[in-house]
Amino acid sequence: MILTKSAWDTEKTEFDNKFNKVQVDHEFNAASKALRFKKEYPASIQTTLIKSARETITSKYQTDWIDDGKGGKVMVFRDNNGVIQNNPESKLNPFTAEEMLSANLKDVLDSGKQQKGGGQNPKPGNDDIVDIAELGAATTQTQADDLIVKHLLQKGMLRTDPEFAREQAKIREQYKISEKPIR
């Protein structure tokens, strides 16, 4: 069977649309696995909430793929004017599917930080994530300063920003870090 140019273009467009749908599905499925719901929501409700949030997002924004600068592609969300939606909480990088879902489901997601366990069976976790409440466990100014810096960097602040030094001083004062021994 020989296809005409228009038939070939139609087939190619249909294939591209199907392939794009599979990629978008994959992005949303991966993003939904990272969400932590409050305990009172059973899995069936979580699935319904994710589906509803996804429909809300895809009806409001058009998904598109752009170069990620590393030889790959990253999914972005465009409004009706074609403007990519950027997240002010992540240094104005484009919203990810997880960030979009989280924003739409913020009322039902568990936002509390899990305390890392101790003793015989500590819970696995990312030791690079710093909760400001950990400052109380710091026994020296050096340890506390390291925790404060990690915390501020996590928030997206740059060390070169004058606000970084002000915020660091404010936290040091608030938690009375200067009263601890230096080392």
C-alpha positions in Angstrom: 0.0 0.0 0.0 1.4 3.3 -1.1 0.5 6.4 1.0 0.1 9.8 -0.5 1.9 12.7 1.2 -1.3 13.9 2.9 -2.1 10.4 4.1 1.4 10.1 5.4 1.2 13.4 7.2 -2.1 12.4 8.8 -0.6 9.0 10.0 2.5 10.8 11.3 0.3 13.4 13.2 -1.8 10.6 14.7 1.3 8.7 15.8 2.9 11.9 17.3 -0.3 12.6 19.3 -0.4 9.0 20.6 3.3 9.1 21.5 2.8 12.6 23.2 -0.1 11.2 25.2 2.0 8.2 26.4 4.8 10.6 27.5 2.4 12.9 29.3 0.8 9.9 31.1 4.2 8.7 32.2 5.1 12.2 33.6 1.8 12.4 35.6 2.1 8.8 36.8 5.6 9.3 38.0 4.6 12.6 39.7 1.6 11.0 41.4 3.8 8.3 43.0 5.8 11.0 44.7 2.8 12.6 46.4 2.1 11.8 50.1 -1.5 12.1 51.0 -2.9 12.7 54.5 -3.6 9.3 56.2 -7.4 9.8 56.2 -7.6 9.5 52.4 -7.8 5.9 51.2 -6.1 4.8 47.9 -9.4 4.9 46.0 -10.0 8.6 47.0 -6.4 9.4 46.2 -6.7 8.0 42.7 -9.9 10.1 42.1 -8.3 13.2 43.4 -5.2 12.8 41.2 -7.4 12.2 38.2 -9.5 15.2 38.9 -6.4 17.4 39.5 -4.8 16.1 36.3 -8.0 16.9 34.3 -8.0 20.4 35.8 -4.4 21.0 34.9 -4.7 19.7 31.3 -7.9 21.7 30.7 -6.2 24.9 31.8 -2.7 24.3 30.3 -1.3 22.8 27.2 1.5 20.4 27.7 4.6 20.8 25.6 8.2 19.5 25.5 11.3 21.7 25.5 15.0 21.0 25.5 16.3 20.6 29.1 19.8 21.7 28.1 21.3 18.3 28.8 20.3 16.6 25.6 16.8 15.6 26.7 13.4 17.0 26.8 11.3 18.2 29.8 7.5 18.6 29.9 6.2 22.2 30.5 2.8 23.7 30.8 1.7 26.6 28.6 -1.2 28.9 29.1 -3.7 30.0 26.4 -1.1 32.6 25.2 1.6 30.0 24.9 3.5 31.3 27.9 5.4 28.6 29.9 4.2 28.5 33.5 7.2 29.0 35.9 7.3 28.1 39.5 8.4 31.1 41.7 9.3 28.6 44.5 11.9 26.8 42.3 13.9 29.8 41.0 11.3 30.3 38.2 12.0 27.0 36.6 9.1 25.6 34.6 6.5 23.8 36.8 6.9 20.0 36.8 4.0 17.7 36.8 4.6 16.9 40.5 4.6 20.6 41.4 1.4 21.2 39.4 -0.3 18.2 41.1 0.9 19.3 44.5 -0.4 22.8 44.0 -3.8 21.5 43.0 -3.9 19.0 45.8 -2.3 21.1 48.6 -5.3 20.7 50.9 -5.2 16.9 50.9 -1.4 16.3 50.8 0.6 15.6 53.9 3.0 18.5 54.1 4.6 17.5 57.5 8.2 16.4 57.6 8.8 12.9 58.8 11.2 12.7 61.7 14.2 10.5 61.0 14.2 7.5 63.2 17.0 6.5 65.5 17.9 3.5 67.5 18.2 0.0 65.9 16.2 0.6 62.8 16.5 4.2 61.6 14.2 5.2 58.8 15.8 5.9 55.4 15.8 9.5 54.4 17.6 12.2 52.5 20.2 13.6 55.0 20.6 16.6 52.8 17.1 17.9 53.5 17.4 20.2 56.5 14.4 21.1 58.7 15.1 24.3 60.6 13.8 22.5 63.8 17.1 20.5 63.7 18.9 23.6 64.9 18.1 22.6 68.5 20.2 19.5 68.1 23.2 21.4 67.0 25.8 21.5 69.8 28.1 24.1 68.3 27.9 27.3 66.3 29.7 25.7 63.4 27.1 22.8 63.2 24.3 25.3 63.5 25.7 27.6 60.8 26.0 24.6 58.5 22.4 23.7 59.1 21.2 27.3 58.5 23.2 27.5 55.2 21.7 24.2 54.0 18.2 25.4 55.0 18.5 28.7 53.2 20.0 27.1 50.0 17.1 24.6 50.1 14.7 27.5 50.1 16.3 28.6 46.8 18.3 31.5 48.2 21.7 32.3 46.8 24.7 32.9 49.0 25.5 36.0 47.0 22.1 37.5 47.7 22.2 40.2 50.5 18.9 38.7 51.8 20.8 35.5 52.5 23.0 37.1 55.1 20.1 38.9 56.7 18.1 35.7 57.0 21.1 33.8 58.3 21.6 36.5 61.0 17.9 36.5 61.9 17.8 32.7 62.3 21.1 32.8 64.4 19.5 35.4 66.7 16.1 33.6 66.9 17.7 30.3 68.0 20.4 32.0 70.1 23.2 30.3 68.2 25.8 32.7 69.5 25.4 31.3 73.0 26.6 27.9 71.9 30.4 27.1 71.8 32.1 27.8 68.5 33.4 24.3 68.1 
